Amino acid sequence: MNLFAVRSVLVVAVLSLACAGQTPPPQGLAAAQSPDAARPTDPPAFAPLSAGTGPAPAAMGPSKVRLQIREAIFTAAWTAVRDKDFDKTLAGLDWQALRAKYQPLALAAPDEPTFYRLLNEMLGALRQSHLEVHGPGDEAEADEPEPARPPGSAEVIEVGTGTGDPGMIVRSIEGKPTVTWVRPESSAARAGLRPGYLVTHIGGRAVGVMPPSSRPLRPVEERFRLRRHAAHLLSGPSGSKVSVRFLDGDDKVHEAMLTRDPPARAAVQALLMPPVVPEVGISHMGEVGIIAFNFFLLEPILAEVQKAIEGFRRSGAKAIVFDLRGNPGGFGGMAIPVAARLIARETSLGTIQFRDFANDLVAAPSLGVKSFSGKVIILTDEGSASTSEILAAGLQEAKRALVVGESTAGAALGSTIEALPGGAVMQIPVAGFKTPKGIAIEGRGVQPDRRVLETRAALLAGHDPVLDEALVLARAAK
């Protein structure tokens, strides 16, 4: 699944190549102040096209300047895949033939959204996550007329253009867009939204209606795509407004005008990526510690997570629950120091296969640092990807952690971000990942030891079925 954008605000992070002596920029989405929390991030700030290259009428076709920019972007993207993709065979595809098929179509596209759709359709033939191109004017919504709103719908402004959000997550539960988390004291909470409510429209747009994907998607990818789409529609400049139409627990229709609240912390700028708002939630329920963080970010998140682990160790916690639901990954190298605080001996987390060589991800207890020896439980869902999958799979196979929840995204390719001509950017996979037992997570995901399906009824009753099951396992005798 390409979780890099599709212009949604939930931009999934990828493996860091720091373990190989390479340092690509971090990528990420913002997510968790408490279990299963997510916060939108800005879309990338792309450089504008040259003056005079605005969208040309479809009947006239693209201008000469625009054609030149498109050709440069297409050629650079095609070449990058040929020369840098971790899979030298490119899945056995005739890459030259695909260029011959798609380049004329893309160059003659009537607008920029269509150009990028065709380019990404070609890339989608490889069926790899973390492979996509975005650039100026690629977002179809920017060129669409204002959508028809349901009767009585209030006006919405500036959809998906900032780090503000009203404080809610919408996910696919039992096949329907459902509120799964509401931040306490947020605009959404003040408007009366609750977990289990169904969301039909955000900003006048139907939540379940999304642009076509550039490649076939697995069910888990479809669920995460809806999650990203909803978060994108909810995000915008802090203080701006967005309308939300929803059904309450009795399926009565309501509409609320929500204010996008500012983030609790300053965003971290990551080179070509959008700003990331780092968030770490630390709590406990009796003798069980809970750590939820939104992104595998070396600064400032790693130190906060390590401090939390040490705090629970010193307090004699019986178990630690790592809530990685909605965590799309980040620096792959961060999985090692986190795992090192949880193990008693050197442990392999898996192998990263680059184009010409491989690296083992090995965690070892730090000299002079005591590791946590209690139970470890990791919570996952369709939004857990990349580094989240590496940590979960590695500790699961080492019999050091139980995984509870749903299958992860199956998007565990290491990638880098490259600048392309005309202000475009490209995410390209440069490494594959296999668990210590040789299982490829890409396209498969981490399979939980205890699969727990969330239901609307449970959410309406105020329950978190995944965390509830984890607490039962954490408190059970060994």
NUTI-617101 format. One record per residue (C-alpha): chain; x, y, z; residue in three letters; residue number from 0. Coordinates in steps of 0.1 Angstrom, whole numbers, plus 5000, padded with zeros to 4 digits. Each point is the difference from the previous one (the first is absolute). Example, Ala and Ser with C-alpha at 12.3 -4.5 7.8 and 13.67 -1.06 7.14 Angstrom:
<recs>
pagu;X;Y;Z;bafi;vodo
A;5123;4955;5078;ALA;0
A;5014;5034;4993;SER;1
</recs>
This chain:
<recs>
pagu;X;Y;Z;bafi;vodo
A;5000;5000;5000;MET;0
A;5014;5033;4992;ASN;1
A;4995;5019;5031;LEU;2
A;5021;5029;4990;PHE;3
A;4971;5023;4993;ALA;4
A;4972;4997;4975;VAL;5
A;4998;5035;5013;ARG;6
A;4987;4988;5033;SER;7
A;5014;5014;5031;VAL;8
A;5009;4966;5014;LEU;9
A;5033;4996;4983;VAL;10
A;5015;4968;5010;VAL;11
A;5036;4998;5011;ALA;12
A;5025;4976;4986;VAL;13
A;5032;4982;5012;LEU;14
A;5029;5022;5008;SER;15
A;5032;4989;4983;LEU;16
A;5021;5012;5029;ALA;17
A;5010;4964;5007;CYS;18
A;5017;5000;4967;ALA;19
A;5018;5032;5005;GLY;20
A;4974;5019;4980;GLN;21
A;4978;5027;5013;THR;22
A;4968;5007;4980;PRO;23
A;4975;5025;5013;PRO;24
A;4974;4987;5024;PRO;25
A;4964;4997;4989;GLN;26
A;4969;4998;5021;GLY;27
A;4965;5006;5011;LEU;28
A;4991;5014;5033;ALA;29
A;4980;4978;5022;ALA;30
A;4998;4990;5037;ALA;31
A;4995;5019;5032;GLN;32
A;4980;4971;5013;SER;33
A;4994;4965;4986;PRO;34
A;4990;5001;4963;ASP;35
A;5004;5038;4997;ALA;36
A;5009;5017;4967;ALA;37
A;5007;5035;4990;ARG;38
A;5002;5013;4965;PRO;39
A;5031;5016;4985;THR;40
A;5005;5025;4972;ASP;41
A;5003;4989;4964;PRO;42
A;5034;5006;4986;PRO;43
A;5008;5036;4990;ALA;44
A;5007;4996;4964;PHE;45
A;5018;5027;4980;ALA;46
A;4978;5018;4975;PRO;47
A;5002;4993;4963;LEU;48
A;5015;5027;4978;SER;49
A;4980;5030;4993;ALA;50
A;4975;4996;4972;GLY;51
A;4997;4963;5004;THR;52
A;4965;4999;5017;GLY;53
A;4975;4973;4989;PRO;54
A;4993;5002;4963;ALA;55
A;4965;4994;4987;PRO;56
A;4995;4964;4992;ALA;57
A;4991;5008;4964;ALA;58
A;5033;5019;4995;MET;59
A;5022;4973;5016;GLY;60
A;5029;5008;5023;PRO;61
A;5023;5029;4992;SER;62
A;5035;4995;4986;LYS;63
A;5016;5009;5034;VAL;64
A;4977;4977;5019;ARG;65
A;5008;4972;4976;LEU;66
A;5037;5005;5006;GLN;67
A;4995;4999;5038;ILE;68
A;4978;4969;4997;ARG;69
A;5026;4982;4979;GLU;70
A;5028;5009;5024;ALA;71
A;4979;4987;5030;ILE;72
A;4990;4968;4982;PHE;73
A;5035;4992;4988;THR;74
A;5016;5007;5034;ALA;75
A;4975;4977;5017;ALA;76
A;5003;4972;4975;TRP;77
A;5038;5002;5002;THR;78
A;5001;5000;5038;ALA;79
A;4980;4968;5001;VAL;80
A;5022;4984;4974;ARG;81
A;5032;5009;5018;ASP;82
A;4991;5001;5037;LYS;83
A;4971;4977;5008;ASP;84
A;5012;4972;5023;PHE;85
A;4985;4974;4977;ASP;86
A;5024;4999;4970;LYS;87
A;4976;4978;4981;THR;88
A;4971;5024;5004;LEU;89
A;4977;4971;5006;ALA;90
A;5009;4987;4965;GLY;91
A;4981;5029;4983;LEU;92
A;5012;5014;4967;ASP;93
A;5007;5035;5014;TRP;94
A;5008;5014;4966;GLN;95
A;4967;4988;4986;ALA;96
A;4981;5016;5029;LEU;97
A;5017;5033;4993;ARG;98
A;4990;4997;4963;ALA;99
A;4964;4994;5011;LYS;100
A;4996;5027;5027;TYR;101
A;5022;5029;4990;GLN;102
A;4979;5011;4970;PRO;103
A;4969;4997;5020;LEU;104
A;5014;5019;5030;ALA;105
A;5015;5028;4979;LEU;106
A;4967;5006;4981;ALA;107
A;4980;5000;5033;ALA;108
A;4974;5028;5001;PRO;109
A;5010;5011;5035;ASP;110
A;5026;4994;5027;GLU;111
A;4979;4976;5021;PRO;112
A;4997;4977;4970;THR;113
A;5037;5003;4991;PHE;114
A;5010;4989;5035;TYR;115
A;4973;4973;5001;ARG;116
A;5014;4984;4968;LEU;117
A;5036;5003;5012;LEU;118
A;4990;4983;5033;ASN;119
A;4980;4974;4981;GLU;120
A;5032;4990;4982;MET;121
A;5019;4998;5034;LEU;122
A;4971;4981;5015;GLY;123
A;5007;4971;4975;ALA;124
A;5028;4991;5024;LEU;125
A;4976;4995;5029;ARG;126
A;5024;5015;5025;GLN;127
A;4992;5022;5029;SER;128
A;5019;5032;5005;HIS;129
A;5001;5007;4963;LEU;130
A;4983;5031;4987;GLU;131
A;5005;5034;4985;VAL;132
A;4983;5033;5010;HIS;133
A;5004;5035;4988;GLY;134
A;4984;5034;4993;PRO;135
A;4964;4997;4990;GLY;136
A;4997;4963;5005;ASP;137
A;4971;5001;5024;GLU;138
A;4968;4995;4982;ALA;139
A;4980;5017;5027;GLU;140
A;5018;5032;4993;ALA;141
A;4985;5002;4966;ASP;142
A;4966;4987;5008;GLU;143
A;4970;5023;5005;PRO;144
A;4987;5003;5035;GLU;145
A;4981;4967;5007;PRO;146
A;4963;5000;5004;ALA;147
A;4993;5000;5038;ARG;148
A;4971;4982;5017;PRO;149
A;4971;5022;5008;PRO;150
A;5008;5024;5029;GLY;151
A;5037;4993;4998;SER;152
A;5021;5029;5013;ALA;153
A;5028;5015;4979;GLU;154
A;5035;4985;5003;VAL;155
A;5033;5017;4993;ILE;156
A;5036;4989;4992;GLU;157
A;4997;4962;5000;VAL;158
A;5032;4981;5006;GLY;159
A;5025;5028;5001;THR;160
A;5015;5002;5035;GLY;161
A;5009;4984;5033;THR;162
A;4968;5009;5018;GLY;163
A;4973;4974;5005;ASP;164
A;4967;4998;5020;PRO;165
A;5012;4970;5021;GLY;166
A;4985;4968;4986;MET;167
A;5009;4969;4981;ILE;168
A;4978;4985;4974;VAL;169
A;5007;4964;4990;ARG;170
A;4982;4971;4982;SER;171
A;4983;4980;5026;ILE;172
A;4977;4972;4987;GLU;173
A;5003;5016;4966;GLY;174
A;4987;5034;5010;LYS;175
A;5019;5033;5008;PRO;176
A;4999;5001;5037;THR;177
A;5013;5023;5027;VAL;178
A;5025;4979;5020;THR;179
A;5016;5026;5022;TRP;180
A;4992;5036;5012;VAL;181
A;5026;5021;5017;ARG;182
A;4987;5012;5034;PRO;183
A;4990;5037;5000;GLU;184
A;5005;5003;4963;SER;185
A;4976;5017;4976;SER;186
A;4986;4966;4990;ALA;187
A;4994;4991;5036;ALA;188
A;4983;5033;5007;ARG;189
A;4977;4995;4970;ALA;190
A;4989;4967;5015;GLY;191
A;5018;4975;4977;LEU;192
A;5007;4967;5016;ARG;193
A;5017;4967;4991;PRO;194
A;4976;4978;4980;GLY;195
A;4983;5029;4982;TYR;196
A;4999;4996;4962;LEU;197
A;5014;5028;4979;VAL;198
A;4984;5005;4965;THR;199
A;5014;5034;4989;HIS;200
A;5030;5022;5009;ILE;201
A;5000;5034;4985;GLY;202
A;4971;4991;4978;GLY;203
A;5019;4971;4984;ARG;204
A;4988;4964;5004;ALA;205
A;5026;4982;5022;VAL;206
A;4996;4967;4981;GLY;207
A;5006;5015;4966;VAL;208
A;5037;5001;4991;MET;209
A;5020;5004;4968;PRO;210
A;5009;4968;4982;PRO;211
A;5032;4983;5011;SER;212
A;5030;4997;4977;SER;213
A;5001;4962;5008;ARG;214
A;4978;4973;5014;PRO;215
A;4998;5002;5038;LEU;216
A;4997;4973;5026;ARG;217
A;4971;5004;5026;PRO;218
A;5024;5012;5027;VAL;219
A;5012;5026;4976;GLU;220
A;4965;5011;4991;GLU;221
A;4993;5005;5037;ARG;222
A;5031;5021;5006;PHE;223
A;4993;5020;4969;ARG;224
A;4966;5010;5014;LEU;225
A;5017;5009;5032;ARG;226
A;5025;5023;4982;ARG;227
A;4973;5015;4978;HIS;228
A;4979;5009;5031;ALA;229
A;5030;5015;5018;ALA;230
A;5009;5020;4969;HIS;231
A;4965;5015;4998;LEU;232
A;5001;5008;5037;LEU;233
A;5033;5018;5000;SER;234
A;5006;5036;4992;GLY;235
A;5015;5032;5015;PRO;236
A;4996;5004;5037;SER;237
A;4968;5019;5008;GLY;238
A;4983;4993;4967;SER;239
A;4967;4982;4998;LYS;240
A;4988;4968;4985;VAL;241
A;4964;4985;5000;SER;242
A;4994;4964;5009;VAL;243
A;4967;4982;4994;ARG;244
A;4996;4969;5022;PHE;245
A;4976;4974;5014;LEU;246
A;4999;4996;5038;ASP;247
A;4995;4968;5019;GLY;248
A;4963;5000;4990;ASP;249
A;5008;5007;4964;ASP;250
A;4986;5035;5002;LYS;251
A;5016;5024;4975;VAL;252
A;5019;5030;5014;HIS;253
A;5023;5026;4986;GLU;254
A;5026;5020;5019;ALA;255
A;5024;5028;4990;MET;256
A;5033;4991;5017;LEU;257
A;5030;5021;5006;THR;258
A;5034;4986;4991;ARG;259
A;5020;5001;5033;ASP;260
A;5037;5008;4999;PRO;261
A;5025;4972;5007;PRO;262
A;5012;4996;5036;ALA;263
A;5037;5001;4989;ARG;264
A;5020;5017;4974;ALA;265
A;5004;4981;4967;ALA;266
A;5033;4985;4990;VAL;267
A;5010;5008;4964;GLN;268
A;5014;4971;4981;ALA;269
A;5017;5012;4968;LEU;270
A;4978;4992;4971;LEU;271
A;4972;4986;5022;MET;272
A;4972;5019;5016;PRO;273
A;5004;5012;5037;PRO;274
A;4995;4972;5025;VAL;275
A;4984;5007;5033;VAL;276
A;5017;4976;5025;PRO;277
A;4977;4986;5027;GLU;278
A;5006;4975;5027;VAL;279
A;4973;4988;5024;GLY;280
A;5011;4983;5033;ILE;281
A;4974;4985;5024;SER;282
A;4995;4970;5022;HIS;283
A;4971;4978;5011;MET;284
A;5010;4985;5033;GLY;285
A;5033;4981;4995;GLU;286
A;4998;5003;4962;VAL;287
A;5018;5028;4983;GLY;288
A;4987;5014;4966;ILE;289
A;5022;5018;4975;ILE;290
A;4985;5014;4969;ALA;291
A;5020;5021;4975;PHE;292
A;4992;5012;4965;ASN;293
A;5032;4996;4981;PHE;294
A;5034;4983;5003;PHE;295
A;5019;5033;5002;LEU;296
A;5035;5001;5015;LEU;297
A;4995;5036;5013;GLU;298
A;4981;5005;5023;PRO;299
A;4980;4968;5002;ILE;300
A;5027;4973;5006;LEU;301
A;5012;5016;5032;ALA;302
A;4964;5004;5013;GLU;303
A;4992;4963;4993;VAL;304
A;5032;4988;5016;GLN;305
A;4993;5021;5031;LYS;306
A;4965;4985;5002;ALA;307
A;5013;4965;4998;ILE;308
A;5026;5007;5027;GLU;309
A;4973;5016;5022;GLY;310
A;4978;4969;4997;PHE;311
A;5029;4978;5007;ARG;312
A;5009;5019;5032;ARG;313
A;4964;5001;5012;SER;314
A;4998;4962;4996;GLY;315
A;4974;4999;4973;ALA;316
A;4988;4965;4991;LYS;317
A;4997;5008;4963;ALA;318
A;5004;5027;4974;ILE;319
A;4975;5005;4972;VAL;320
A;5013;5017;4969;PHE;321
A;4971;5015;4981;ASP;322
A;5012;5002;4964;LEU;323
A;4965;5003;4985;ARG;324
A;5002;5027;4974;GLY;325
A;5038;5003;5002;ASN;326
A;5012;4999;4964;PRO;327
A;5037;4995;5009;GLY;328
A;5029;5024;4995;GLY;329
A;5037;4995;5006;PHE;330
A;5006;4962;4998;GLY;331
A;5031;5004;5022;GLY;332
A;4978;5011;5029;MET;333
A;4986;4964;5003;ALA;334
A;5034;4989;5013;ILE;335
A;5004;5023;5031;PRO;336
A;4963;4994;5009;VAL;337
A;5004;4962;4998;ALA;338
A;5033;5002;5018;ALA;339
A;4982;5012;5032;ARG;340
A;4977;4970;4999;LEU;341
A;5024;4970;4994;ILE;342
A;5025;4981;5022;ALA;343
A;5023;4989;4971;ARG;344
A;5009;5009;4965;GLU;345
A;4970;4996;4978;THR;346
A;4995;5003;4962;SER;347
A;4970;5020;4988;LEU;348
A;5004;4990;4964;GLY;349
A;5020;5008;4969;THR;350
A;4999;5030;4977;ILE;351
A;5008;4990;4964;GLN;352
A;5014;5029;4979;PHE;353
A;5006;4999;4963;ARG;354
A;5035;4985;5003;ASP;355
A;5004;4990;5037;PHE;356
A;4981;4991;5032;ALA;357
A;5002;5012;5036;ASN;358
A;4989;4982;5031;ASP;359
A;4980;5020;5025;LEU;360
A;5014;4988;5033;VAL;361
A;4990;5014;5034;ALA;362
A;5022;4995;5031;ALA;363
A;4996;5011;5036;PRO;364
A;5020;5032;5006;SER;365
A;5029;4997;5024;LEU;366
A;4990;5012;5034;GLY;367
A;4963;5004;4991;VAL;368
A;4975;4976;5016;LYS;369
A;4974;4987;4976;SER;370
A;4963;4996;5008;PHE;371
A;4993;4964;5008;SER;372
A;4962;4999;5003;GLY;373
A;4975;4992;4973;LYS;374
A;5000;5019;4967;VAL;375
A;4968;5004;4979;ILE;376
A;4998;5019;4967;ILE;377
A;4967;5013;4987;LEU;378
A;4996;5002;4962;THR;379
A;4974;5009;4974;ASP;380
A;4998;5009;4963;GLU;381
A;5020;5032;5007;GLY;382
A;5030;4983;5015;SER;383
A;5026;4999;4973;ALA;384
A;5037;5000;4992;SER;385
A;5022;5003;5031;THR;386
A;4969;4991;5022;SER;387
A;4999;4967;4981;GLU;388
A;5038;4994;5004;ILE;389
A;4998;5005;5038;LEU;390
A;4968;4979;5003;ALA;391
A;5012;4972;4977;ALA;392
A;5035;4998;5015;GLY;393
A;4988;4998;5036;LEU;394
A;4972;4977;4991;GLN;395
A;5023;4974;4984;GLU;396
A;5024;5003;5029;ALA;397
A;4972;4991;5023;LYS;398
A;5005;5033;5018;ARG;399
A;4967;5016;4992;ALA;400
A;4964;4991;4993;LEU;401
A;4983;5019;4971;VAL;402
A;4964;5008;5006;VAL;403
A;4975;5016;4977;GLY;404
A;4997;4999;4962;GLU;405
A;5025;4992;4972;SER;406
A;5024;5028;4992;THR;407
A;5002;5018;4967;ALA;408
A;5026;4978;4984;GLY;409
A;5020;5030;4989;ALA;410
A;5035;4993;5012;ALA;411
A;5023;5013;4973;LEU;412
A;5029;5023;5007;GLY;413
A;4998;5031;4979;SER;414
A;5015;5034;4993;THR;415
A;4984;5033;4989;ILE;416
A;5014;5017;4969;GLU;417
A;4994;5033;4984;ALA;418
A;4989;4999;4964;LEU;419
A;4999;5028;4974;PRO;420
A;4972;5025;5001;GLY;421
A;4996;4999;5038;GLY;422
A;4989;4963;5001;ALA;423
A;5011;4975;5026;VAL;424
A;5003;4962;4998;MET;425
A;5000;4973;5026;GLN;426
A;5019;4970;4988;ILE;427
A;5006;4967;5017;PRO;428
A;5037;4991;5003;VAL;429
A;4998;4971;5024;ALA;430
A;4978;4970;5008;GLY;431
A;4995;4985;5034;PHE;432
A;4997;4964;5013;LYS;433
A;4995;4988;5035;THR;434
A;5027;4978;5017;PRO;435
A;4981;4970;4987;LYS;436
A;5002;5013;4965;GLY;437
A;4964;5012;4997;ILE;438
A;4994;5030;4978;ALA;439
A;4976;5024;5017;ILE;440
A;4994;5021;4968;GLU;441
A;4965;4991;4987;GLY;442
A;4994;4977;5029;ARG;443
A;5002;5019;5032;GLY;444
A;5007;4989;5035;VAL;445
A;4973;4975;5011;GLN;446
A;4989;5005;5036;PRO;447
A;5003;4973;5027;ASP;448
A;4965;5011;5011;ARG;449
A;4978;5014;4973;ARG;450
A;4975;5024;5014;VAL;451
A;4974;5016;4978;LEU;452
A;4986;5033;5010;GLU;453
A;4962;5005;4998;THR;454
A;4978;5030;5000;ARG;455
A;4980;4986;5029;ALA;456
A;5031;4997;5022;ALA;457
A;5011;5036;4991;LEU;458
A;4966;5014;5008;LEU;459
A;5002;4982;5034;ALA;460
A;5032;5018;5007;GLY;461
A;5023;4969;4996;HIS;462
A;5033;4997;4982;ASP;463
A;4999;4962;4992;PRO;464
A;5036;4999;4989;VAL;465
A;5014;5016;5031;LEU;466
A;4976;4981;5022;ASP;467
A;5013;4967;4986;GLU;468
A;5036;5012;5005;ALA;469
A;4994;5008;5036;LEU;470
A;4985;4965;5006;VAL;471
A;5031;4984;4986;LEU;472
A;5023;5024;5018;ALA;473
A;4985;4992;5034;ARG;474
A;4998;4962;4994;ALA;475
A;5025;4978;5018;ALA;476
A;5029;4989;4979;LYS;477
</recs>
